[in-house]
Amino acid sequence: MENHYGSDFMTIVDEDGTEFELEVLSTLDYDGSTYLAVIPAGAEEGEDLEVSILKNVEEGGEIPTELDQRLASTVAEFLGRQMES
């Protein structure tokens, strides 16, 4: 039996004020932070997409420009496992 749930969507705004709507595929709480695996909203099934990993930070907080490579690999591995199951 296959379960279908409603998708979670979010909108982010870059430093130029451009809005991007994203579909949240999975989340992971790791080492005191929350990470999200996202793709552009409205992407077609079967389309070649790159999954982006975002770190959830409080609004007004410092936004990291990039994740430490080891941390990024660990988070990507855990999110990949969640999406497979």
C-alpha positions in Angstrom: 0.0 0.0 0.0 1.3 3.4 -1.0 0.6 6.5 1.2 0.4 9.9 -0.4 0.6 13.0 1.8 0.3 16.6 0.9 3.6 18.3 0.0 5.2 21.0 2.1 6.1 24.2 0.3 8.1 27.2 1.4 9.1 30.5 -0.2 12.6 31.9 0.3 13.8 35.4 -0.7 17.4 36.0 -1.9 19.4 39.1 -1.2 18.1 40.8 -4.4 14.5 40.3 -3.2 13.7 37.5 -5.7 11.3 34.9 -4.4 11.7 31.2 -4.9 9.0 28.6 -4.1 10.5 25.3 -3.1 9.0 21.9 -2.3 10.4 20.3 0.9 11.2 16.6 0.3 12.6 15.8 3.7 13.9 17.3 7.0 16.5 16.3 9.4 17.3 17.4 12.9 21.1 17.0 13.4 23.5 18.4 15.9 21.0 21.0 17.1 20.1 22.3 13.7 17.3 21.5 11.2 18.2 20.8 7.5 15.8 20.6 4.6 16.1 18.7 1.3 14.3 20.9 -1.3 13.6 21.1 -5.1 12.0 23.9 -7.1 8.2 23.8 -6.7 6.2 22.6 -9.7 9.0 20.3 -11.0 7.8 17.6 -13.3 8.2 13.9 -12.2 11.1 12.4 -14.1 12.7 15.7 -14.7 16.5 15.9 -13.9 16.6 17.9 -10.7 19.3 18.8 -8.2 18.2 18.5 -4.6 19.4 21.4 -2.5 20.1 21.1 1.2 19.3 24.2 3.3 20.0 24.9 6.9 17.0 26.3 8.7 18.0 29.5 10.6 15.9 31.9 12.5 15.0 35.1 10.6 17.3 37.9 11.5 20.1 35.4 12.4 23.3 34.9 10.6 22.8 32.9 7.4 25.7 30.6 6.6 27.0 30.9 3.0 28.0 27.3 2.8 28.1 24.2 5.0 31.3 22.6 6.2 32.0 19.8 3.6 32.0 17.0 6.2 28.7 18.3 7.7 27.2 18.7 4.2 28.1 15.1 3.3 26.7 13.7 6.6 23.4 15.6 6.2 23.1 14.6 2.6 23.6 10.9 3.5 20.9 11.0 6.2 18.4 12.9 4.1 19.0 10.4 1.2 18.3 7.5 3.5 15.1 9.2 4.7 13.9 9.8 1.2 14.6 6.1 0.2 12.4 4.7 3.0 
